[in-house]
Amino acid sequence: MSGTRKALVIGGSLGGLLAANWLRQIGWDVAVFERVPDDLASRGAGIGTHEELLNNLRRLGLRVDDSIGVQVGTRACLDASGREIRRLDLPQFMSAWARIYRLLKDAFPSDRYRFGTALARIEQDAGGVTAIFTDGSRERGDLLIGADGIRSTVRELLAPEVQPRYAGYVAWRGLADEWDFPPAVHAEIFDQYSFCLPEGEMMLSYPVPGRDNDTRPGRRGYNFIWYRPTGEHEELPQLCTDATGRCHGMSIAPPLIRPEVIARIKADARALLAPQVAGVVERTPQLFFQAIFDLESPRLALGRAVLLGDAAFVARPHVGMGVTKAALDAECLAQSIQAAGDDLDAALARYDRERRLFGNRIIARARRLGAYIEAQQKPAAQRAAHECQPPPEEIMREIGSMAVDIHALTA
Ligand SMILES: Cc1cc2nc3c(=O)[nH]c(=O)nc-3n(C[C@H](O)[C@H](O)[C@H](O)COP(=O)(O)OP(=O)(O)OC[C@H]3O[C@@H](n4cnc5c(N)ncnc54)[C@H](O)[C@@H]3O)c2cc1C
C-alpha cells in the first residue's frame, strides 16, 4: 500500500476505540473525534462479556486477565417469594463498560483522541473524505468510520432513511455497591447471575467490577437490568418528563427522572421480584432506564465512510453482544483492508457483506428473545406462539450466549 493511510473515527466510545486500535494495528494513522468534552469513564453500566470479546482484545495485544471482570459460575432463577426454582451452571465474566473503555483508551495515543469535537458534515470525493466539525474545523482522511452510536450523525447524513424502531419496552438499570449488601442477601445471591421472571418481564442481576473497576471482594458492584413493557405513546413520554413538565423525548438524564417515578419502580420491585433482588433495587443510589430499540442498516459501506458498532446495528441487549459485535466489526474492517491491499473499495464491500450478515442474524435472535416482552403491548389472544413467555430454563440458557453457541449465527 502506498503511504500511510488515514482514518477518521467519529465517536470515541467502545466501538470507536475498538476501530481505532484495530486500524492502528495494521499501520494506519488514526484520529478519534468524540463529541463529549471529557473522559467517558464515568459512564456506569455492567457489561456481560463473551470469550469472543476477550479473545478479540487479546489479538489486539491488550492484557486481558481476571481483573477484566467478575466471574460468575451459575445462573439461578428466583420466584417472587425468593425461592430458587431453577439453577444452571454457565460460567461468564461480567465486566463494566468503564473497565473496557479504560483498557482501550489507555492503549491509544491520547494526542490522536480529541474530546469535545462533534461531526456536523461529511464531504466525499474520488480521493477521500473530509469531516467538518461543529466548530468549523476540518479533517481529511482516506476513510471515515461512523462509530457514533444509535443516533449516529454519520448515518443521519449518509442514510437518513435508516431509523431505530422502539421495541415496546425499556430496561431499568442500576449499579449497587457490594459493601451495602446485608450479609444474608450477599451470601444468597451476590456471586451468581440471578433471574426473576414476572409475567411479561425479565430481571437480570449479577456482580461486576465496582468503583475504579475494583474486582476485590467487598469492593465490587452489582448490576441489574429490568426489562418492562412500556407503551410508546403515553407511558414512555411520561417516564421521560421531568419535574418541570418538560418531556425529553425517548430518554432522560438519570438525575431528572421524577422522584414519584422512582418510588413507583421500587414499589413494583417489592411486589413482583424476589425480595433479595427487590432490596437491591431499593438500595441502588441512581436508577435509570433506556428504551430498547432495533436498528438495522441495509448498507454499512457508504462511499468512503462505514458504519460500525451501534451506529450500524443495535440488537436488543438480551444477546449481551453490543461490545462483542463492535469488536468483531472492527477486526473484520482491519482484516478486509489488509486482505485487499490497495483496493479500499473491495475491502469496504467485503466488510459490508460480512458484517451485515452477522448484524441481521443477531438482530433476529435478540428480537426473538424479547418477543414475549414486546407482545405485552397487545391483547393475549392476539399473541403468536413465539410471543408467549418461554420456560425459565430456556431464558436462562439463551440470554447472553456466545455467538459460537448460536446456531443462527454460525450456520
Ligand atoms: C440496557 C443495555 C444493556 C446492555 N448490555 C450489554 C452487555 O451486557 N454486553 C454488551 O456487549 N453490550 C451491552 N449493551 C450494548 C453496548 O452498550 C453497546 O452496544 C456498545 O456500547 C456500543 O457502543 P458504540 O461505541 O457503538 O456506541 P456508543 O457507546 O453509543 O458511542 C457512541 C459515541 O459517539 C459519540 N458521538 C455521537 N455523535 C457524535 C458526533 N456527531 N460527533 C462525535 N461524536 C459523536 C457519543 O458521544 C458516544 O460517545 C447494552 C445496551 C443496553 C441499552
The ligand as an SDF file (V2000), in Angstrom:
LIG
                    3D

 53 58  0  0  0  0  0  0  0  0999 V2000
  -29.7260   -1.9760   28.6590 C   0  0  0  0  0  0  0  0  0  0  0  0
  -28.4770   -2.3020   27.8770 C   0  0  0  0  0  0  0  0  0  0  0  0
  -27.6600   -3.3570   28.2960 C   0  0  0  0  0  0  0  0  0  0  0  0
  -26.5290   -3.7120   27.5490 C   0  0  0  0  0  0  0  0  0  0  0  0
  -25.7640   -4.7600   27.9620 N   0  0  0  0  0  0  0  0  0  0  0  0
  -24.7050   -5.1400   27.2180 C   0  0  0  0  0  0  0  0  0  0  0  0
  -23.9040   -6.2640   27.6130 C   0  0  0  0  0  0  0  0  0  0  0  0
  -24.1460   -6.9030   28.6350 O   0  0  0  0  0  0  0  0  0  0  0  0
  -22.8590   -6.6190   26.8160 N   0  0  0  0  0  0  0  0  0  0  0  0
  -22.5580   -5.9180   25.6670 C   0  0  0  0  0  0  0  0  0  0  0  0
  -21.5930   -6.2900   24.9780 O   0  0  0  0  0  0  0  0  0  0  0  0
  -23.2740   -4.8480   25.2820 N   0  0  0  0  0  0  0  0  0  0  0  0
  -24.3510   -4.4540   26.0180 C   0  0  0  0  0  0  0  0  0  0  0  0
  -25.0900   -3.3660   25.6170 N   0  0  0  0  0  0  0  0  0  0  0  0
  -24.7440   -2.6950   24.3490 C   0  0  0  0  0  0  0  0  0  0  0  0
  -23.4950   -1.8250   24.4310 C   0  0  0  0  0  0  0  0  0  0  0  0
  -23.6090   -0.8980   25.4800 O   0  0  0  0  0  0  0  0  0  0  0  0
  -23.2950   -1.0950   23.0850 C   0  0  0  0  0  0  0  0  0  0  0  0
  -23.5450   -1.9690   22.0320 O   0  0  0  0  0  0  0  0  0  0  0  0
  -21.8650   -0.6340   22.9550 C   0  0  0  0  0  0  0  0  0  0  0  0
  -21.5510    0.2550   23.9790 O   0  0  0  0  0  0  0  0  0  0  0  0
  -21.6350    0.0020   21.5420 C   0  0  0  0  0  0  0  0  0  0  0  0
  -21.0230    1.1610   21.6200 O   0  0  0  0  0  0  0  0  0  0  0  0
  -20.7620    2.1830   20.4180 P   0  0  0  0  0  0  0  0  0  0  0  0
  -19.3960    2.6990   20.6830 O   0  0  0  0  0  0  0  0  0  0  0  0
  -21.0720    1.5890   19.0910 O   0  0  0  0  0  0  0  0  0  0  0  0
  -21.8570    3.3300   20.6470 O   0  0  0  0  0  0  0  0  0  0  0  0
  -21.9630    4.3560   21.8670 P   0  0  0  0  0  0  0  0  0  0  0  0
  -21.4410    3.7920   23.1280 O   0  0  0  0  0  0  0  0  0  0  0  0
  -23.3420    4.8870   21.8480 O   0  0  0  0  0  0  0  0  0  0  0  0
  -20.9450    5.5230   21.4750 O   0  0  0  0  0  0  0  0  0  0  0  0
  -21.1650    6.4810   20.5020 C   0  0  0  0  0  0  0  0  0  0  0  0
  -20.2460    7.6620   20.8180 C   0  0  0  0  0  0  0  0  0  0  0  0
  -20.3070    8.5870   19.7340 O   0  0  0  0  0  0  0  0  0  0  0  0
  -20.3430    9.8970   20.2450 C   0  0  0  0  0  0  0  0  0  0  0  0
  -20.9800   10.7370   19.2280 N   0  0  0  0  0  0  0  0  0  0  0  0
  -22.2870   10.7430   18.8670 C   0  0  0  0  0  0  0  0  0  0  0  0
  -22.4890   11.6310   17.8920 N   0  0  0  0  0  0  0  0  0  0  0  0
  -21.2980   12.2060   17.6310 C   0  0  0  0  0  0  0  0  0  0  0  0
  -20.8710   13.2180   16.7060 C   0  0  0  0  0  0  0  0  0  0  0  0
  -21.7230   13.8300   15.8730 N   0  0  0  0  0  0  0  0  0  0  0  0
  -19.5620   13.5690   16.6880 N   0  0  0  0  0  0  0  0  0  0  0  0
  -18.6710   12.9840   17.5360 C   0  0  0  0  0  0  0  0  0  0  0  0
  -19.0270   12.0190   18.4360 N   0  0  0  0  0  0  0  0  0  0  0  0
  -20.3220   11.6430   18.4710 C   0  0  0  0  0  0  0  0  0  0  0  0
  -21.1470    9.7680   21.5410 C   0  0  0  0  0  0  0  0  0  0  0  0
  -20.8870   10.8390   22.4340 O   0  0  0  0  0  0  0  0  0  0  0  0
  -20.6480    8.4260   22.0740 C   0  0  0  0  0  0  0  0  0  0  0  0
  -19.5350    8.5600   22.9340 O   0  0  0  0  0  0  0  0  0  0  0  0
  -26.2120   -2.9850   26.3550 C   0  0  0  0  0  0  0  0  0  0  0  0
  -27.0090   -1.8970   25.9510 C   0  0  0  0  0  0  0  0  0  0  0  0
  -28.1430   -1.5590   26.7020 C   0  0  0  0  0  0  0  0  0  0  0  0
  -29.0130   -0.4160   26.2440 C   0  0  0  0  0  0  0  0  0  0  0  0
  1  2  1  0
  2  3  1  0
  2 52  2  0
  3  4  2  0
  4  5  1  0
  4 50  1  0
  5  6  2  0
  6  7  1  0
  6 13  1  0
  7  8  2  0
  7  9  1  0
  9 10  1  0
 10 11  2  0
 10 12  1  0
 12 13  2  0
 13 14  1  0
 14 15  1  0
 14 50  1  0
 15 16  1  0
 16 17  1  0
 16 18  1  0
 18 19  1  0
 18 20  1  0
 20 21  1  0
 20 22  1  0
 22 23  1  0
 23 24  1  0
 24 25  2  0
 24 26  1  0
 24 27  1  0
 27 28  1  0
 28 29  2  0
 28 30  1  0
 28 31  1  0
 31 32  1  0
 32 33  1  0
 33 34  1  0
 33 48  1  0
 34 35  1  0
 35 36  1  0
 35 46  1  0
 36 37  1  0
 36 45  1  0
 37 38  2  0
 38 39  1  0
 39 40  1  0
 39 45  2  0
 40 41  1  0
 40 42  2  0
 42 43  1  0
 43 44  2  0
 44 45  1  0
 46 47  1  0
 46 48  1  0
 48 49  1  0
 50 51  2  0
 51 52  1  0
 52 53  1  0
M  END
$$$$
